[in-house]
């Protein structure tokens, strides 16, 4: 059934989410949790010192990528799942190879507290390779134009303030409703065509179809055009090249950013 395919992460980025990882992000909303979140901002006097945060040492990090290590021959998600089992929902990575120390929080109940206390100009880790490509390698093409992914602090806040009135209004979503319905109908017809008539199972390469659905929808909204990647231009050389380069972007981003 579709469910066995949908528990996996988009094949574009090459990660695989296990059911354990998904359960780690599941949240059951209970009154006790609501009370805890409401009290947390005023409970700083009970906060433990930063030095008590668990996490691997630099030596343990290096050892983790060697045979038998926690990251050896594992996907990013699998490695993070094992780290969470060992250290809990909140842990830190040491500063290494020019990268600053990083804290990971995998408890979704903490996210509202974090976001509400980061200020109006949050300083977030940016995509450094992406920024270098825009500002140095292809400065002639981008000419100083930035975006939400390549900015932080006050510059990010200015862009977000400008796009919020458009992107955050539900009525604007109606503008794309009919075209997205066309994309979804085409995708459903594709499923009817490729699934087994007896078991109703879709092929093992169904993630490729999900990738095409995602790209078709995003391009439809962002560029107001149809690529035809689900059916019409599915086997065209341009579609194959486009999908290949999108995959390469995410795979290489993992190599240089993570």
C-alpha positions as CSV (number, residue, x, y, z in Angstrom):
1,X,0.0,0.0,0.0
2,X,1.0,3.6,-0.2
3,X,1.8,3.8,3.5
4,X,4.9,1.7,3.1
5,X,6.3,4.2,0.7
6,X,5.2,7.4,2.5
7,X,7.1,6.5,5.7
8,X,10.2,7.0,3.7
9,X,11.8,10.5,3.2
10,X,11.9,12.0,-0.3
11,X,14.3,10.0,-2.4
12,X,15.7,13.3,-3.7
13,X,17.8,13.8,-0.6
14,X,18.7,10.2,-0.2
15,X,17.6,9.8,3.4
16,X,15.4,7.0,4.8
17,X,13.2,7.7,7.8
18,X,12.5,4.7,10.0
19,X,9.3,4.4,11.9
20,X,11.3,4.9,15.1
21,X,12.4,8.3,13.9
22,X,8.8,9.2,13.0
23,X,7.6,8.2,16.4
24,X,10.3,10.4,17.9
25,X,8.7,13.4,16.4
26,X,5.1,12.5,17.2
27,X,3.4,14.7,19.7
28,X,0.4,13.8,21.9
29,X,-1.2,17.0,23.1
30,X,-2.2,16.6,26.7
31,X,-3.2,19.1,29.3
32,X,-0.1,18.4,31.4
33,X,2.1,19.2,28.4
34,X,0.3,22.5,27.9
35,X,0.8,23.4,31.5
36,X,4.5,22.6,31.3
37,X,5.0,24.7,28.2
38,X,3.2,27.6,29.8
39,X,5.3,27.5,32.9
40,X,8.6,26.9,31.2
41,X,9.5,30.6,30.3
42,X,9.2,31.5,34.0
43,X,11.1,28.5,35.3
44,X,14.7,29.7,34.4
45,X,15.8,29.4,38.0
46,X,15.5,25.7,37.7
47,X,17.5,25.5,34.4
48,X,20.6,23.3,34.5
49,X,23.9,24.8,33.3
50,X,25.0,24.5,29.7
51,X,28.0,22.4,30.7
52,X,25.7,19.6,31.7
53,X,24.4,19.1,28.2
54,X,25.3,15.6,27.1
55,X,27.0,14.8,23.8
56,X,29.9,13.1,22.1
57,X,33.5,14.4,22.4
58,X,35.5,15.3,19.3
59,X,37.3,11.9,19.5
60,X,33.9,10.1,19.8
61,X,32.7,12.0,16.7
62,X,35.7,10.9,14.6
63,X,35.4,7.4,15.9
64,X,31.7,7.3,15.0
65,X,32.5,7.5,11.3
66,X,35.0,4.6,11.4
67,X,34.0,0.9,11.1
68,X,31.8,0.0,14.0
69,X,31.0,3.6,14.8
70,X,27.6,5.1,15.4
71,X,27.6,6.8,12.0
72,X,29.4,4.1,9.9
73,X,27.5,3.3,6.8
74,X,24.3,4.9,8.1
75,X,22.0,7.6,6.7
76,X,21.9,10.9,8.5
77,X,18.5,10.1,10.0
78,X,19.6,6.7,11.3
79,X,22.7,8.3,12.9
80,X,20.6,11.0,14.6
81,X,18.1,8.3,15.8
82,X,21.0,6.4,17.5
83,X,22.4,9.5,19.0
84,X,19.0,10.3,20.5
85,X,18.7,6.9,22.0
86,X,22.1,7.4,23.6
87,X,22.0,11.0,24.8
88,X,18.3,11.9,24.9
89,X,16.2,14.6,23.1
90,X,18.7,17.4,23.8
91,X,22.4,17.0,23.1
92,X,25.3,18.9,21.5
93,X,27.9,18.3,18.9
94,X,31.4,19.7,19.6
95,X,33.0,22.3,17.4
96,X,35.1,20.6,14.7
97,X,36.8,21.5,11.4
98,X,35.8,25.1,11.5
99,X,32.2,24.4,12.5
100,X,30.8,25.9,15.6
101,X,29.4,23.8,18.5
102,X,25.8,22.9,17.8
103,X,22.9,21.9,20.1
104,X,20.1,19.6,18.8
105,X,16.7,19.6,20.4
106,X,14.4,16.8,19.2
107,X,11.6,17.5,21.6
108,X,8.8,19.4,19.7
109,X,7.3,20.6,22.9
110,X,10.3,22.9,23.4
111,X,10.1,24.6,19.9
112,X,7.5,27.2,20.9
113,X,9.7,28.3,23.8
114,X,12.8,28.5,21.5
115,X,11.1,30.5,18.8
116,X,9.3,32.9,21.1
117,X,12.6,33.8,22.9
118,X,14.9,34.3,19.9
119,X,14.0,37.9,19.4
120,X,12.8,39.7,16.3
121,X,16.1,39.3,14.5
122,X,17.0,35.6,15.0
123,X,20.6,34.6,14.2
124,X,20.3,31.2,12.6
125,X,22.9,29.0,11.0
126,X,22.7,29.6,7.3
127,X,23.6,27.5,4.3
128,X,27.2,28.6,4.0
129,X,28.0,26.9,0.6
130,X,24.7,28.3,-0.8
131,X,25.7,31.8,0.4
132,X,29.2,31.4,-1.1
133,X,27.7,30.4,-4.4
134,X,25.4,33.4,-4.5
135,X,27.9,36.1,-3.3
136,X,31.2,34.8,-4.7
137,X,31.0,32.1,-7.2
138,X,28.0,33.4,-9.2
139,X,27.8,37.0,-7.9
140,X,27.5,38.1,-11.6
141,X,24.2,36.2,-11.8
142,X,22.6,36.9,-8.4
143,X,23.9,40.5,-8.0
144,X,23.3,40.7,-4.3
145,X,19.8,39.2,-4.4
146,X,19.2,37.2,-1.3
147,X,16.4,35.0,0.1
148,X,15.1,33.5,3.3
149,X,17.5,30.6,3.1
150,X,20.6,32.7,2.7
151,X,20.0,35.5,5.2
152,X,19.8,35.9,9.0
153,X,19.3,38.5,11.6
154,X,17.9,41.9,10.5
155,X,18.2,41.2,6.8
156,X,16.1,38.0,7.2
157,X,13.5,40.0,9.2
158,X,13.1,42.5,6.4
159,X,12.5,39.8,3.7
160,X,10.1,37.9,6.0
161,X,8.2,41.1,6.7
162,X,7.8,41.8,3.0
163,X,6.6,38.3,2.0
164,X,4.4,37.6,5.1
165,X,1.4,39.5,3.8
166,X,1.4,37.4,0.7
167,X,2.4,34.0,1.9
168,X,0.6,33.9,5.2
169,X,-2.9,34.9,4.0
170,X,-5.2,31.9,3.5
171,X,-7.2,33.7,0.8
172,X,-4.1,33.7,-1.4
173,X,-3.9,29.9,-1.3
174,X,-7.2,29.9,-3.2
175,X,-5.4,31.4,-6.2
176,X,-3.6,28.1,-6.8
177,X,-6.4,25.7,-5.8
178,X,-7.6,24.8,-9.3
179,X,-4.1,24.3,-10.7
180,X,-3.0,22.2,-7.8
181,X,-6.2,20.1,-8.1
182,X,-5.2,19.5,-11.7
183,X,-1.7,18.3,-10.6
184,X,-3.2,16.0,-7.9
185,X,-5.8,14.6,-10.3
186,X,-3.0,13.8,-12.8
187,X,-1.0,12.1,-10.0
188,X,-4.0,10.0,-9.0
189,X,-4.4,8.9,-12.6
190,X,-0.7,7.9,-12.6
191,X,-1.3,5.8,-9.5
192,X,-4.2,4.0,-11.1
193,X,-2.0,3.3,-14.2
194,X,1.0,1.9,-12.4
195,X,-0.3,-0.1,-9.4
196,X,-0.8,-3.8,-9.4
197,X,-4.4,-4.7,-10.3
198,X,-4.5,-7.5,-7.8
199,X,-2.7,-6.2,-4.8
200,X,-3.1,-2.5,-5.5
201,X,0.5,-2.0,-4.6
202,X,2.6,0.6,-6.4
203,X,6.0,-0.2,-7.8
204,X,9.2,0.0,-5.6
205,X,10.3,3.1,-7.5
206,X,7.2,5.0,-6.5
207,X,9.3,7.6,-4.6
208,X,10.3,8.9,-8.0
209,X,6.6,9.7,-8.7
210,X,6.3,11.4,-5.3
211,X,9.3,13.6,-6.2
212,X,7.7,14.5,-9.5
213,X,4.5,15.4,-7.8
214,X,6.3,17.7,-5.4
215,X,8.3,19.5,-8.1
216,X,5.3,19.9,-10.3
217,X,3.3,21.5,-7.5
218,X,6.2,23.8,-6.4
219,X,7.0,25.0,-9.9
220,X,3.3,25.5,-10.6
221,X,3.0,27.9,-7.7
222,X,6.4,29.6,-7.9
223,X,6.7,30.0,-11.7
224,X,3.0,29.7,-12.7
225,X,3.8,27.0,-15.2
226,X,3.4,23.2,-15.7
227,X,6.5,21.0,-16.3
228,X,4.5,17.9,-17.3
229,X,6.8,15.7,-15.2
230,X,4.1,13.4,-13.9
231,X,2.9,12.3,-17.3
232,X,3.2,14.5,-20.4
233,X,7.0,15.1,-20.4
234,X,7.8,12.3,-18.0
235,X,10.4,10.6,-20.2
236,X,11.9,13.7,-21.8
237,X,15.6,14.3,-21.6
238,X,15.0,17.7,-19.9
239,X,12.9,16.1,-17.1
240,X,15.6,13.5,-16.4
241,X,18.3,16.2,-16.3
242,X,16.2,18.4,-14.0
243,X,15.5,15.6,-11.5
244,X,19.1,14.5,-11.6
245,X,20.4,18.0,-10.8
246,X,17.8,18.5,-8.0
247,X,19.0,15.2,-6.4
248,X,22.6,16.3,-6.8
249,X,21.8,19.6,-5.0
250,X,20.5,17.9,-1.9
251,X,23.1,15.2,-1.8
252,X,26.0,17.7,-2.2
253,X,24.4,20.1,0.3
254,X,24.5,17.3,2.8
255,X,28.2,16.7,2.0
256,X,29.3,20.3,2.4
257,X,26.8,21.7,5.0
258,X,26.3,18.9,7.5
